[in-house]
Amino acid sequence: MDKDDNTTKERREFLRLLGGAVALGGAAFGLNALIGEAIASVAAVPSEPAIAGYDWTKHRWAFAVAGERCIGCLRCVEACKLENDVALDPNHFRTWVERYAYLEGAREPRIDSQSDPRDVAAAGSGGEYRFDDRYRDAQVDQAFFVPKLCNQCEHPPCVEVCPTGATFKARDGVVLIDQTYCIGCQYCVQACPYGARYLDPRKGVADKCTWCYHRITKGLEPACVEICPTHARIFGDLNDPEAEVSRFIRSRRVEVLKPETGNGPQVFYTGINKDVS
């Protein structure tokens, strides 16, 4: 381990201990002011990463999902895992797909996704994902697939609860995580109403979808968008009125998930119904 790695490890451990002290009631020992100053000095709010030729003020990224196009092939899930080094298991995802099935006469859908034991068994591998054929002989009135991912909220609750500033919103609208500042407290995981965050079991830090930030800041599409065979995922810049995502949102009756939260999600859906949340 080199000097920089040691410094990062020591800083994260210091922040973890301070965060724990706050959680345990540092005020009772007269430590609140001291802890606040220490966190402010050691964990100044991270800024956008330095990316040559990229101007954060000129972009306003957004994502659209045409649910009626999704065929549940899960290529997007596999591509995301490989592109972003996500653990190859059925429990940690930056993006996933849910299946909604309404059996004949049923008023509520049956919902499963990549963590479902029967789907895990059908896949047969931690790095591959499949939906099983449980409805092959069933009478199904309606069924559809819903891709899920981080909504990059306009008012992200994860940013509000992060005690170290590790989670922050960039000026182009994408919510990022500086993992060198993350103490693994999981406040952000609990605060996200969409279940889009998780604790990386290998690193002990929070992780989530960033719309493949390392790609979009270089003019590329997110991996899930690029690989989708039916073009169910659409990505682009709302500052460009002629961008496909701008035209899609403008010309369709789109919906967002959990609008009642007031978070202002920036993933816009078509082809879903009231049971999707």
C-alpha positions as CSV (number, residue, x, y, z in Angstrom):
1,M,0.0,0.0,0.0
2,D,1.5,3.4,-1.0
3,K,1.5,6.6,0.9
4,D,-1.7,7.9,-0.8
5,D,-3.6,4.7,0.1
6,N,-2.5,5.0,3.7
7,T,-3.6,8.6,3.9
8,T,-7.0,7.7,2.5
9,K,-7.4,4.8,4.8
10,E,-6.4,6.9,7.9
11,R,-8.8,9.8,6.8
12,R,-11.7,7.4,6.4
13,E,-11.1,5.8,9.7
14,F,-10.9,9.2,11.4
15,L,-14.1,10.3,9.8
16,R,-15.8,7.0,10.8
17,L,-14.9,7.4,14.4
18,L,-16.1,11.0,14.4
19,G,-19.3,10.1,12.7
20,G,-19.8,7.4,15.3
21,A,-19.3,9.9,18.1
22,V,-21.9,12.1,16.6
23,A,-24.3,9.2,16.3
24,L,-23.7,8.2,20.0
25,G,-24.4,11.7,21.2
26,G,-21.2,13.7,21.3
27,A,-23.1,16.6,22.7
28,A,-23.4,14.8,26.0
29,F,-19.6,15.1,26.4
30,G,-19.4,18.6,25.0
31,L,-17.8,17.4,21.8
32,N,-20.3,18.6,19.2
33,A,-18.4,21.7,18.2
34,L,-15.0,19.9,18.2
35,I,-16.4,17.1,16.1
36,G,-18.0,19.5,13.7
37,E,-14.8,21.5,13.2
38,A,-12.8,18.3,12.8
39,I,-15.1,16.9,10.1
40,A,-15.2,20.3,8.3
41,S,-11.4,20.5,8.3
42,V,-10.6,16.8,7.4
43,A,-13.6,16.2,5.1
44,A,-14.1,19.4,3.2
45,V,-17.0,18.8,0.8
46,P,-15.6,17.0,-2.3
47,S,-15.7,18.8,-5.6
48,E,-16.3,17.5,-9.1
49,P,-13.5,15.4,-10.3
50,A,-11.0,17.1,-12.7
51,I,-12.0,16.0,-16.2
52,A,-10.1,17.6,-19.1
53,G,-12.4,19.4,-21.5
54,Y,-15.6,19.0,-19.5
55,D,-17.7,21.9,-18.3
56,W,-20.2,21.0,-15.6
57,T,-22.2,24.2,-16.1
58,K,-23.1,23.4,-19.7
59,H,-24.9,20.1,-19.2
60,R,-28.1,19.0,-17.4
61,W,-28.3,15.2,-17.8
62,A,-31.5,13.2,-17.8
63,F,-32.6,9.6,-18.3
64,A,-35.7,8.2,-19.8
65,V,-37.1,4.6,-19.8
66,A,-39.6,3.4,-22.4
67,G,-41.0,0.6,-20.3
68,E,-43.1,-0.7,-23.2
69,R,-39.9,-1.5,-25.1
70,C,-38.1,-3.5,-22.3
71,I,-38.0,-7.3,-23.0
72,G,-36.3,-8.2,-19.7
73,C,-33.1,-9.6,-21.4
74,L,-31.0,-8.1,-18.6
75,R,-28.1,-7.3,-20.8
76,C,-28.1,-3.8,-19.2
77,V,-27.6,-5.4,-15.8
78,E,-24.6,-7.5,-16.9
79,A,-23.1,-4.6,-18.8
80,C,-23.4,-2.3,-15.8
81,K,-21.7,-4.8,-13.5
82,L,-18.7,-5.2,-15.9
83,E,-18.4,-1.6,-16.7
84,N,-18.5,-0.3,-13.1
85,D,-16.9,-3.2,-11.3
86,V,-20.0,-4.1,-9.3
87,A,-19.8,-7.3,-7.2
88,L,-20.9,-10.3,-9.4
89,D,-23.6,-11.5,-7.0
90,P,-27.4,-11.4,-6.9
91,N,-27.5,-8.8,-4.1
92,H,-25.7,-5.7,-5.3
93,F,-26.7,-3.7,-8.3
94,R,-26.3,-0.2,-9.8
95,T,-29.2,-1.0,-12.1
96,W,-31.7,-3.8,-12.1
97,V,-34.9,-4.9,-13.8
98,E,-38.2,-5.8,-12.1
99,R,-40.9,-8.0,-13.6
100,Y,-44.5,-7.3,-12.9
101,A,-47.0,-10.0,-13.6
102,Y,-50.8,-9.8,-13.1
103,L,-52.3,-13.3,-13.0
104,E,-55.8,-13.8,-14.3
105,G,-58.3,-12.2,-11.9
106,A,-55.6,-10.8,-9.6
107,R,-55.7,-7.1,-8.6
108,E,-52.1,-6.9,-7.4
109,P,-49.0,-7.8,-9.4
110,R,-46.4,-10.4,-8.5
111,I,-43.0,-8.7,-8.6
112,D,-39.6,-10.3,-8.9
113,S,-36.1,-9.2,-9.9
114,Q,-32.5,-10.4,-10.0
115,S,-32.3,-11.1,-6.2
116,D,-35.3,-13.5,-6.3
117,P,-34.1,-17.0,-5.4
118,R,-35.9,-18.6,-8.4
119,D,-34.3,-16.1,-10.8
120,V,-30.9,-16.7,-9.2
121,A,-31.3,-20.4,-9.8
122,A,-32.4,-19.9,-13.4
123,A,-29.3,-17.8,-14.0
124,G,-26.9,-20.3,-12.5
125,S,-24.0,-17.9,-12.2
126,G,-23.2,-14.8,-10.1
127,G,-22.2,-12.9,-13.2
128,E,-25.2,-13.7,-15.4
129,Y,-28.8,-12.8,-14.8
130,R,-32.1,-14.3,-16.1
131,F,-35.8,-14.3,-15.3
132,D,-37.2,-17.8,-14.8
133,D,-40.2,-19.2,-16.6
134,R,-42.5,-19.5,-13.6
135,Y,-45.4,-18.0,-15.6
136,R,-45.1,-20.3,-18.6
137,D,-48.3,-22.3,-17.9
138,A,-50.1,-19.5,-15.9
139,Q,-52.9,-17.4,-17.1
140,V,-51.4,-13.9,-17.2
141,D,-53.5,-10.9,-17.9
142,Q,-50.7,-8.5,-18.1
143,A,-46.9,-8.5,-17.6
144,F,-44.1,-6.0,-18.2
145,F,-40.6,-5.1,-17.1
146,V,-39.3,-2.0,-15.3
147,P,-35.7,-1.0,-15.4
148,K,-34.6,0.7,-12.2
149,L,-31.5,2.8,-11.4
150,C,-30.5,5.9,-9.4
151,N,-32.9,8.8,-10.2
152,Q,-30.2,11.5,-9.7
153,C,-32.8,13.5,-7.8
154,E,-33.1,17.3,-8.0
155,H,-33.4,17.3,-4.2
156,P,-31.5,14.2,-3.2
157,P,-32.1,13.0,0.4
158,C,-28.9,11.0,0.3
159,V,-26.9,14.2,0.1
160,E,-28.8,15.7,3.0
161,V,-28.0,12.9,5.4
162,C,-24.4,12.2,4.5
163,P,-22.3,13.3,7.5
164,T,-19.0,13.7,5.7
165,G,-20.0,15.2,2.4
166,A,-18.9,12.0,0.5
167,T,-22.2,12.1,-1.4
168,F,-22.7,15.3,-3.3
169,K,-24.5,16.6,-6.3
170,A,-22.5,17.9,-9.3
171,R,-23.5,21.0,-11.1
172,D,-24.6,18.9,-14.1
173,G,-27.2,17.2,-11.9
174,V,-25.6,13.8,-11.3
175,V,-25.2,12.7,-7.7
176,L,-21.7,11.3,-7.0
177,I,-19.9,9.6,-4.2
178,D,-16.3,10.4,-3.3
179,Q,-15.5,7.0,-1.7
180,T,-12.4,8.3,0.0
181,Y,-14.6,10.3,2.2
182,C,-17.3,7.6,2.8
183,I,-17.3,6.1,6.3
184,G,-19.8,3.3,5.4
185,C,-22.5,4.6,7.9
186,Q,-25.2,3.7,5.3
187,Y,-27.3,6.7,6.2
188,C,-27.6,7.4,2.5
189,V,-28.7,3.8,1.8
190,Q,-31.5,4.2,4.3
191,A,-32.5,7.6,3.0
192,C,-32.9,6.6,-0.6
193,P,-36.6,5.9,-1.2
194,Y,-35.8,4.0,-4.4
195,G,-33.5,1.3,-3.0
196,A,-30.8,2.5,-5.4
197,R,-27.8,2.5,-3.0
198,Y,-25.9,-0.3,-1.3
199,L,-22.8,-0.9,0.7
200,D,-20.0,-2.4,-1.4
201,P,-19.1,-5.6,0.5
202,R,-15.6,-5.5,-0.8
203,K,-14.7,-1.9,0.1
204,G,-17.1,-1.1,2.9
205,V,-18.3,2.1,1.2
206,A,-21.5,3.2,-0.4
207,D,-22.0,2.7,-4.1
208,K,-24.8,3.4,-6.7
209,C,-25.5,4.2,-10.3
210,T,-23.8,7.4,-11.6
211,W,-25.1,7.1,-15.2
212,C,-21.6,5.9,-16.0
213,Y,-20.1,9.3,-15.2
214,H,-16.7,8.3,-16.5
215,R,-18.3,7.7,-19.9
216,I,-20.8,10.5,-20.2
217,T,-18.2,13.2,-19.4
218,K,-16.3,11.9,-22.4
219,G,-19.2,12.1,-24.8
220,L,-20.2,8.4,-24.5
221,E,-23.5,6.8,-23.4
222,P,-24.0,4.9,-20.2
223,A,-23.1,1.2,-20.7
224,C,-26.8,0.1,-20.1
225,V,-28.0,2.5,-22.8
226,E,-25.4,1.5,-25.3
227,I,-26.1,-2.3,-25.0
228,C,-30.0,-2.2,-24.8
229,P,-31.2,-4.1,-27.9
230,T,-34.6,-2.4,-28.0
231,H,-33.6,1.1,-27.1
232,A,-35.7,1.1,-23.9
233,R,-33.1,3.3,-22.2
234,I,-32.6,6.9,-23.4
235,F,-30.0,9.3,-22.1
236,G,-29.0,12.8,-22.9
237,D,-28.7,16.5,-22.1
238,L,-31.8,18.5,-21.3
239,N,-29.9,21.7,-22.2
240,D,-30.1,20.5,-25.8
241,P,-33.8,20.8,-26.8
242,E,-33.1,18.5,-29.8
243,A,-31.4,15.7,-27.8
244,E,-33.4,12.5,-28.0
245,V,-34.1,12.5,-24.3
246,S,-35.5,16.1,-24.5
247,R,-37.7,15.2,-27.4
248,F,-38.9,12.0,-25.7
249,I,-39.9,13.8,-22.5
250,R,-41.5,16.6,-24.5
251,S,-43.6,14.4,-26.7
252,R,-44.7,11.7,-24.3
253,R,-46.8,11.5,-21.1
254,V,-43.9,10.6,-18.8
255,E,-44.0,9.7,-15.1
256,V,-41.5,9.6,-12.3
257,L,-41.3,7.2,-9.4
258,K,-42.6,8.4,-6.0
259,P,-43.3,12.0,-7.0
260,E,-44.9,12.5,-3.6
261,T,-41.5,12.6,-2.0
262,G,-40.6,15.9,-3.6
263,N,-37.2,14.6,-4.5
264,G,-37.6,15.6,-8.2
265,P,-36.3,12.4,-9.8
266,Q,-34.6,12.8,-13.2
267,V,-35.5,9.4,-14.6
268,F,-38.7,9.6,-16.7
269,Y,-40.8,6.6,-17.5
270,T,-43.4,5.5,-20.0
271,G,-45.2,2.2,-20.1
272,I,-45.6,1.7,-16.4
273,N,-48.7,1.9,-14.1
274,K,-49.6,3.0,-10.6
275,D,-48.2,-0.2,-9.0
276,V,-44.7,0.7,-9.9
277,S,-42.8,2.6,-7.3
